[in-house]
């Protein structure tokens, strides 16, 4: 008898896992397809709270509500069901993200940035689905719940677009100690000669798709002069100098040459100068610590305009800090080699 029950349990478990994965995958792809259609205009936007936050929750809810029809409470306890509900959505959620990448709907950087949120929110939705599964006994009522929650993102999304996206200005500060004089460091920051291959190093943000810096060419001197900062992938930033104190500091506004950046250089949702993210300005300044030792600071201000700035700013600030530190290390090596 025990053998028979174990066999039933194993069979049910496999079916529940398979069904939850398929339901989560299909619903996620359906939402991505509809929210990605340009014919939908602003009513359905990928970079909306409804899609980024709401859809993973519904993926988890539906995965549990549909798959646990094959689950027998006579065999497992309610606590086991709720525990299962936290994990069941992951198969469908991960499959959805993987297919979005394979179909070229999302770039690798977007998949990685979204992954932690998708896993957590799908578990939240799954847990909610587990509770509904326990407190609603009639299958007909459960079906109504499944239909309502499946439609919910499509009902909420148009209303979200009626309010303006919040815009945050975020400052990112990075620094590095350099064994060199302020004069030697100044020569490396006022303009940056072309960075050769031997100076580049492995960095995670570049493996994720962000282009590496190449050079910063200066035209003129003093306030009003212009720096042309180039990156791989034909990316150009036009930097107008607003502060110029030789051997001390240089500041500039930053404008991305968005018209000439190839569409495949950045993921469309993280394009610098795009509707969701932009780098506004930058500033270097040199702090003298001791004879022959200085600390070089680099700070920048970014505009962030998403419906989920509370989450996205964590990633954009990390990405900018990694990029700034990458540049500071090259300046350090050059300044110290020149002494």
C-alpha positions in Angstrom: 0.0 0.0 0.0 2.8 2.4 0.9 4.5 1.6 -2.5 1.3 2.5 -4.3 0.9 5.8 -2.5 4.5 6.8 -3.2 3.9 6.0 -6.8 0.8 8.2 -7.0 2.7 11.0 -5.2 5.6 10.8 -7.6 3.3 10.8 -10.6 1.3 13.8 -9.3 4.5 15.7 -8.4 5.9 15.3 -11.9 2.7 16.4 -13.5 2.4 19.4 -11.2 5.9 20.5 -12.0 5.5 20.0 -15.8 2.1 21.8 -15.9 3.3 24.8 -13.8 6.4 25.2 -16.1 4.3 25.2 -19.3 1.6 27.5 -17.9 4.2 30.0 -16.6 6.1 29.9 -19.9 3.1 30.3 -22.2 1.5 33.1 -20.1 4.9 35.0 -19.9 5.4 34.7 -23.7 1.9 35.8 -24.4 2.3 38.9 -22.2 5.7 39.7 -23.7 4.3 39.4 -27.2 1.3 41.7 -26.5 3.2 44.3 -24.5 5.9 44.3 -27.1 3.6 45.1 -30.0 4.1 48.6 -31.3 0.4 48.6 -32.4 -0.5 48.8 -28.8 1.0 52.2 -28.5 1.7 53.5 -25.0 -1.2 51.4 -23.5 1.0 48.4 -23.2 4.7 49.1 -22.6 7.5 46.7 -21.7 9.1 49.2 -19.3 6.0 49.5 -17.2 5.3 48.5 -13.6 2.5 46.3 -14.9 4.8 44.2 -17.0 8.0 44.3 -15.0 6.3 43.7 -11.6 2.8 42.5 -12.3 3.4 39.9 -14.9 5.9 37.8 -12.8 3.4 37.8 -10.0 0.6 36.5 -12.3 3.0 33.9 -13.8 3.5 32.5 -10.3 -0.2 32.7 -9.4 -1.4 30.9 -12.6 1.4 28.3 -12.5 0.2 27.2 -9.0 -3.5 27.5 -9.5 -3.6 25.5 -12.7 -0.9 22.9 -11.9 -2.2 22.0 -8.4 -5.4 20.7 -9.9 -3.3 17.5 -10.1 -2.4 17.7 -6.4 -4.2 15.7 -3.8 -4.4 17.2 -0.3 -5.0 13.7 1.0 -1.4 12.8 0.3 0.4 16.1 1.1 -0.3 18.7 4.0 -1.4 22.3 3.3 2.0 23.4 4.6 3.7 21.4 1.9 1.4 22.9 -0.7 2.4 26.5 0.4 6.1 25.5 0.4 5.7 24.0 -3.1 3.9 27.2 -4.2 7.1 29.3 -3.5 9.2 27.1 -5.8 6.8 25.8 -8.5 6.7 29.1 -10.5 10.5 29.1 -11.0 10.4 26.6 -13.9 8.0 28.7 -16.0 9.6 32.0 -15.0 13.1 30.8 -16.0 11.8 29.2 -19.2 10.1 32.5 -20.1 13.3 34.5 -19.6 15.3 32.0 -21.5 12.9 32.0 -24.5 12.8 35.9 -24.4 16.6 35.9 -24.8 16.6 33.2 -27.5 13.9 35.0 -29.5 16.0 38.2 -29.2 13.1 40.0 -27.5 15.5 40.9 -24.6 19.2 41.4 -24.4 21.4 39.6 -21.9 21.8 42.7 -19.7 18.0 43.0 -19.3 17.6 39.3 -18.6 20.2 39.5 -15.8 18.9 42.7 -14.3 15.3 41.4 -14.3 16.1 37.9 -13.1 16.2 38.5 -9.3 12.9 40.4 -9.4 11.2 37.7 -11.6 12.2 34.9 -9.2 11.0 36.8 -6.1 7.8 38.1 -7.5 6.8 34.8 -9.1 7.2 33.2 -5.7 5.0 35.8 -4.2 2.4 35.1 -6.9 2.8 31.4 -6.3 2.3 31.7 -2.6 -0.9 33.7 -3.2 -2.0 31.0 -5.6 -1.4 28.4 -2.9 -3.5 30.3 -0.4 -6.4 30.7 -2.9 -6.1 27.0 -3.7 -6.6 26.1 0.0 -9.4 28.6 0.8 -11.5 28.1 -2.4 -12.9 24.7 -2.7 -15.1 24.9 -5.8 -13.3 24.3 -9.1 -15.7 26.7 -10.9 -14.8 29.5 -8.5 -11.1 28.7 -9.0 -11.5 29.0 -12.7 -13.1 32.4 -12.3 -10.1 33.5 -10.3 -7.6 32.1 -12.9 -9.4 34.0 -15.6 -9.6 37.3 -13.7 -5.9 37.3 -12.6 -4.8 36.3 -16.2 -6.6 39.4 -17.6 -5.5 41.7 -14.8 -2.3 43.1 -16.4 -4.1 43.9 -19.6 -6.8 45.8 -17.6 -4.3 47.7 -15.4 -1.6 48.6 -18.0 -3.7 51.3 -19.9 -4.5 53.0 -16.6 -0.8 53.1 -15.6 0.1 55.0 -18.7 -2.2 57.9 -17.6 0.3 59.0 -15.0 3.7 60.4 -15.9 6.8 58.2 -15.1 8.8 59.4 -12.1 12.2 60.8 -13.0 15.1 60.5 -10.5 18.5 62.1 -10.8 21.1 59.8 -9.3 24.7 60.6 -8.5 27.4 57.9 -8.7 30.8 58.6 -7.1 34.0 56.6 -7.7 37.6 57.2 -6.7 41.1 55.7 -6.8 44.4 56.4 -5.2 47.3 57.1 -7.6 51.0 57.3 -6.8 51.7 60.3 -9.0 51.6 64.0 -9.0 48.5 66.1 -9.6 50.1 67.4 -12.8 50.7 63.9 -14.2 47.1 62.9 -13.4 45.7 66.1 -14.9 47.3 65.2 -18.3 45.5 61.9 -18.3 42.0 63.3 -17.5 41.8 66.5 -19.6 41.8 64.2 -22.6 42.3 60.4 -23.0 44.5 59.1 -25.8 43.3 56.0 -27.5 43.2 53.0 -25.2 45.0 50.0 -26.8 44.2 46.4 -26.4 46.9 45.7 -23.8 45.3 48.3 -21.5 41.9 46.7 -21.6 41.0 44.0 -19.0 38.1 41.6 -18.4 35.1 43.3 -16.8 31.7 41.9 -16.2 29.7 44.8 -17.6 31.5 44.5 -21.0 30.7 40.8 -21.1 27.1 41.7 -20.5 27.2 43.9 -23.6 28.2 47.4 -22.6 30.9 48.8 -25.0 34.4 49.5 -23.8 35.8 53.1 -23.7 38.2 53.9 -26.5 39.3 57.6 -26.2 38.3 61.1 -25.2 39.5 63.7 -27.7 39.7 67.3 -26.5 39.1 70.3 -28.9 40.1 73.6 -27.3 41.0 74.4 -23.7 39.2 75.8 -20.8 35.5 76.3 -20.2 33.6 75.9 -23.5 35.9 73.4 -25.0 34.5 70.0 -26.1 35.6 66.5 -25.4 34.5 63.7 -27.8 34.4 60.4 -25.8 34.2 57.4 -28.0 33.3 53.8 -27.1 33.1 50.5 -29.0 30.1 50.0 -31.3 30.3 53.6 -32.7 29.1 55.1 -29.5 29.9 58.8 -29.1 29.4 61.2 -26.2 29.8 64.9 -26.7 31.1 66.5 -23.5 31.0 70.3 -23.2 33.4 71.5 -20.5 31.8 73.6 -17.8 34.6 73.7 -15.2 38.4 73.8 -15.9 40.9 74.2 -13.1 44.3 72.9 -14.3 45.8 70.2 -12.1 42.6 70.2 -9.9 39.3 69.6 -11.7 37.4 69.3 -14.9 33.6 69.0 -15.4 31.4 68.6 -18.4 27.9 68.0 -19.6 27.3 64.8 -21.5 25.1 64.3 -24.5 24.9 61.0 -26.3 24.9 61.0 -30.1 21.9 58.8 -30.2 21.1 59.4 -33.9 24.3 57.6 -35.0 24.5 54.8 -32.4 23.7 51.5 -34.2 20.5 49.9 -32.8 22.3 46.7 -31.8 25.0 48.4 -29.7 22.8 48.8 -26.6 19.7 46.8 -25.5 16.8 49.1 -26.5 15.6 49.4 -22.8 19.0 50.6 -21.5 20.1 52.8 -24.3 22.0 55.9 -23.0 20.1 59.0 -24.0 16.9 56.9 -24.4 13.5 57.4 -22.7 14.5 55.4 -19.6 18.1 56.3 -18.9 20.6 59.0 -19.6 24.0 60.2 -18.3 23.8 64.0 -17.8 27.2 65.2 -16.7 30.5 64.2 -15.2 33.3 65.6 -13.1 36.9 64.7 -12.2 38.7 66.3 -9.3 42.1 65.6 -7.8 42.7 65.4 -4.1 46.3 65.6 -2.9 46.8 63.1 0.0 50.6 63.2 0.4 53.8 63.9 -1.5 53.5 61.8 -4.7 50.1 60.4 -3.8 46.7 61.7 -4.9 43.1 60.5 -5.0 41.3 60.9 -8.2 37.5 61.3 -8.0 35.0 60.8 -10.8 31.3 61.4 -10.3 28.4 61.5 -12.7 24.7 62.2 -12.6 22.2 60.0 -14.3 18.5 60.4 -15.2 16.3 57.4 -14.5 12.7 57.3 -15.8 11.0 54.0 -15.2 8.0 52.9 -13.3 10.2 51.0 -10.9 13.1 53.3 -10.1 13.2 51.9 -6.6 14.7 48.7 -8.2 16.4 49.8 -11.4 18.5 52.5 -9.7 20.4 49.7 -7.8 21.5 48.3 -11.1 22.2 51.5 -13.0 24.3 52.8 -10.1 26.3 49.6 -10.0 26.8 49.6 -13.7 28.0 53.2 -13.7 30.3 52.6 -10.8 31.9 49.7 -12.6 32.3 51.8 -15.8 33.8 54.7 -13.9 36.2 52.4 -12.0 37.3 50.8 -15.2 38.3 54.2 -16.6 40.0 55.3 -13.3 42.2 52.2 -13.3 43.4 53.0 -16.9 44.2 56.6 -15.8 46.0 55.3 -12.7 48.2 52.9 -14.7 49.0 55.6 -17.3 49.8 58.3 -14.7 52.0 56.0 -12.6 53.8 54.8 -15.7 54.6 58.4 -16.7 56.4 59.1 -13.5 
